Amino acid sequence: MTPIMLELLIRSLWETILMTVASGVISLVAGLPLGLALVVTARGGIAENLWINRGLGAVINGFRSVPFIILLVALIPLTRLIVGTALGTWAAIVPLAIAATPYYARIAEVSLREVDRGLIDAVRAMGGNRWTIIREVLVPEALPGIVAGFTVTLVTLIGASAMAGAIGAGGLGDLAIRYGYQRFETSVMIAVVAVLIVLVCGIQWFGDRLVAKLDRR
């Protein structure tokens, strides 16, 4: 691989990391409250409201049912409104975050539902309000699952960011398409695949170690 291609590979790796981290943080900040809302408003929840629960669930399922490549194109007007352009790394963060948020919300919901009901009832019996239950029971007890789910979300976002490269979002996907596929440079394709494998394995390893540490608390 030439020095120029190596420089392009490093730049593309940085763009992929930027897209993944930025959209991942947004999905965490927005998705966790959505997951909490789904749990607390469900039947038998601490703030039961089936109308809100079903409406929120329908919206989340609606976004999750749209394939990412279609969502990527459909959100071009919104992306232009927010970022000012539909091309480039920053533009890709908008659809990536919107696609990842409902995905992570469902993962967080599953983890939160697994919290022992007896703990919730015990806090209720001691006079704890809804916010106390969320802050002291639901989130702390579900934290290993929440972190594990976020790790899976980040790995999924890496794949989605590579897909976003098909419409000029930059990153490793764009490099693989423009040079590895369109110009038949096999070495570039192999290098991109190898970097993606290392990146995914690194994120998964770090996430697994963090989950194991939280489980030992």
N, C-alpha and C positions, 0 to 999 in steps of 0.2 A: 504494500500500500504506500502511495506517495505521501510526502509531507503535507501536501495540500489536502488530500483526502483524509489524512489523520486529523488535520485541523478541523475539517468539516465534521468528522465523526465526534470530536470533543464538543464542538459547538452544538451539534444536534443532540448529544447526550444531555448537555445543560438545558436545552430547550425542553426536552422530555421531562427532566426532573422538575423544571419550573412549572410546566403544565400539570404534572401529577401532584406536586405538593400544594400548589395554589388551589386547584379544584378539590383536592382531598380535604384541605382545611375548611373550605366553604361547605363541603358536604357534611363534615363533622359538626360544624357550628349550626347548620340548618337541619341536618338529618336527625341528630340526637333529640332535639326538642320535638320533632315530628313523631319519632318513635315513642317518646314519653307520652305525647298527647294520645297516640293510639292506645297505649296501655291503660292510662288513667281514665279514659272515657269509655273503655270497653265495658261490656256487661259485667257487673260485679267489681268494677274498678273504683278507685278512691274518689273519682269525680265522674261517675257514670253519666254519659250523655250519648245515646246511641245515634242520634241525628248527626252530631258532630263527628262521631267515630266513623259512621258509614260514609259520610260526605268526604271526609279526609282520606279514608281508605280508597274511595273511588278515584279521587284525584291522583293519589300516589300510584295506584294500579294503572291508571291511564298513561302516565308518563313512563312507567316501567314497561308497558306493552309495546311502545314504539321503538323499533330498532335504532341503534345509535346513529347509523349513517343517515337515516331518514330524519331523525331529530336534528342532526347536525345541519342539514340543509334547511329544514323548516324554521330553525331559529336564526337564520342569517339576518332577517330584518331586526330582530331584537339585539343580536350581536353588534350590528352596525350602530344601533341606537346607543348601546352601552359603551362600546370600545371605539367606535368611529370607523371600523373596517371589519370585513368578514374574513380577512386573510391574516396569517401570522400566528405566533404563539399566544399572544394575549387574547386574540379573538377566539382561539380554540378553548380557552379556559371557561368561557360562558356556557357553551353547550355541554362541556365535560362536567362542570359543576351541577348543572340542571339535571343531567342524566344520573349522576352519582348520588345526589341527595335523596331521592325516593328509594334508590337501591339500598343505601346505608340505613335509611329510616326503618325499612323492614328488617334488616339484620339486627339493628338495635332493639327493635320491638321484640324479636325472638329472645334475645338475651334478657331483657327486662321482664318478660313473662315468666322466666325460669326462677325468678327470685322467690324464695320460700314465703308462702302466704302467711305462715305463722308469725314471721318477723313483722310483717305489716300489721297484722292484728294486734301484736304485742305493743307496738308503738302507738297504735290507735287507743288501746286500753289505757296507756299511760298519759293520754291527752294530747298526743302529737297531732298536729294539723297536716294538711296535704303537703305543704312545702317541706315540712320536717320529714315526712315519709319519703318524699322524692330525694331530698338532700342526704338523709342519714341512712336510708335503707335501699331504695331502688337503685340509685346510681352506684353507690359503693359496692353493693353485693353483685351487681351485674357488670362491674368494671372489667374483669378479665374477658368476658364475652364481648363487651363493647370494644375493647382494644383489638381482640382477635378479628372482629368484624371489620374494624377500620383497616386492619392489615390486608384483609381480603379485598376491601374496596380500593386500596392503593394499587394492589396488583392488577385489579380489573381496569383501573384508570390508565395504567401503563399500556395495556392492550388497546384501549380506546384512543389514547393519544397517538398511537401508531396508526390507527385507522383514520384519525383526523388528518394525518399527513397526506392522505389521498386528495384533499382539497386545498392543499397549500398551507397547512397549519405549522409546518416546520417540524423539528424533532427527528427522531430516528426513523419513524415511518416515512416521512418525506424523503429522507436521504436514501432509504432502501428502495423506494419507488423510482426516484429520479435517476439514481446511479446504478443500483443493483438490478432493477428490472428493466427500465427503459433503455439503459446504455449497456446492458448485459455485462456489468462488472461483477463477476461472481465473488471476488474478494471482498467487495463492499457489503454485499448481502450477507456473507458469512460473518463478517465483523459486526454488523448490526445485530444479527441473531445472537451472537456470542455475548455482546454487551447487554442485550435485553435479558438474557438468561441470568447473567451475573447480577443485574439490577434487581430482578424479581427475587432471586434467591437471597440477596442481601436484605431486602425489605422483609421477606418472610422470616428469615433467621432472626432479625432484630425484633420483629413483632412477637415471635414465639418465645424469645428470651424474656421480653417484657411481660407477657401473659404468665409465664412460669413464675416470675418474681411476684406478680400480683396474687397468684394462687397460693403462694407460701405465706402471705400476710397473716 
